[in-house]
Amino acid sequence: MRMLHTSDWHLGRTLHGVSLHEAQAAVLERICELVEDPPDGVPVDAVIVAGDVYDRGVPPVESVQLFEWTLSRLSQVTTVVVTSGNHDSAIRLGYGAGLFRDTIRMITDLSMVDLPVLLDGSDGVRAAIYGIPYLDVDHARAALARGGELLPRSHQAVVGAACDRIREDLRARTGVRSVVVAHAFVAGAEPSDSERSIAVGGVDRVAGTVFAGLDYAALGHLHGPQSPECAEGSVVRYSGSPLRYSFSEQDHAKCVLLVDLPAAGPVVVTPLPITQPRPMATLRGMLDDLLADPAHAMHEDAWLRVTLTDRVRPDSLMDRLKSRFPHVLQVFHEPDGRIERGVRGTTAVSERDPRELGSDFISYVTKTEASTGEIGCFVAGYEAAVKAQALAEAQEVA
């Protein structure tokens, strides 16, 4: 049995106000190609999408159309199993689940956690694929409770209860490999800036041991591919998002996971790289240097976050940056050698020495110590203003 594990497509998302629709279409095209023409010729029996298909509950029309196009294409050559994530509207995503062909399985209803999708692989291996949609704790602690007593108010409790139901169902099945698809934050995994918090009572993690006794846990929610610790005999993996969704992900090696489940023995997981439609990078330096340095030619087509270290904020800096780097998205000004000034007391401004006042003002604006020339200009202006005020007052008296 071979599966392709992916998650967190976040269709409809933007990156600092820039539409990602074309980039998302490009990575989904690549996923379709990998399924239609596997690198080693071994057919993919199922594609797993572990939640957050969309970035919000009511996605843009073009995102719905892109998902429909992708589902239609994949379902012609394999079975697609989709669960809902914390960004999705489970009801909207699951609409039509009872009408779709057998090769499209939408698992968005909590009542379906112990009702597996049973698949026979091209090699004769049978797998039971269980879907755990994202569990809203306050709803799930009642829906998954037994004996009339609410489960504890935590992700650990509700995900653990869902896995208990799955293990109970598995006891009645022999000769099958077990797969659970879940959208959760497993302890020991590394988050990025892109994921929405799912914390309840300050706690958002579950222990990897909740998946004990299950052959493979295909996880979604975290955007970096990784394998948190789990119970012995189980393999727990995050595929990560196929596209970078924040600068905290710029060093992620984006991929999808090929998962091979033999009739017996360990699960084999092979990452398949997903080339990013546009690179992402962070630059730091003085504006003139960034615009002139030939070493930055490789970043001219990248999504960029730039920190300028010029002592004074340059004029028209965004226009000047975009003349070389048209896809710059974020710009910060952090002068080298900047200082932090706190409150210096309660002396009235009118009673302070103009040199001290000017030095503080210039340092506040530029975040660096004022030069002798700058203080001199400030004092000259101050003295000219005092003389002008005195002259005006003398004329009023006259």
Buried (B, 14 or more C-beta within 10 A) or exposed (E): BBBBBBBBBBBBBEBEEEEBBEBBBBBBBBBBEBBBEBEEEEEBBBBBBBBBBBBBEEBBEBBBEBBEBBBEBBBEBBBBBBBBBBBBBBEBBBEEBEEBEEBBBBBBBBEBBBBBBEBEBEBEBBBBBBBBBBBBBEEBBEBBBEEEEEBEBBBBBBBBBBBBBBBEBBEEEEEBBBBBBBBBBBBEBEBBEBBEEBEBEEBBBBBBBBBBBBBBBBBBBBBBBBBBEBBEEBBBBBBBBBBBBBBBBBEBEBBBBBBBBEEEEEBEBEBBEBEBBBBBBBBEBBBEEBBEBEEBEEBEEBBBBBBBBBBEBBEEBEEBBEEBBEBBBEBEBEBEEBEEEEEEEEEEEEEBEBBEBBBBBBBEEBBBBBEEEBBEBBBEEBEEEEEEEEEEEEEEEE
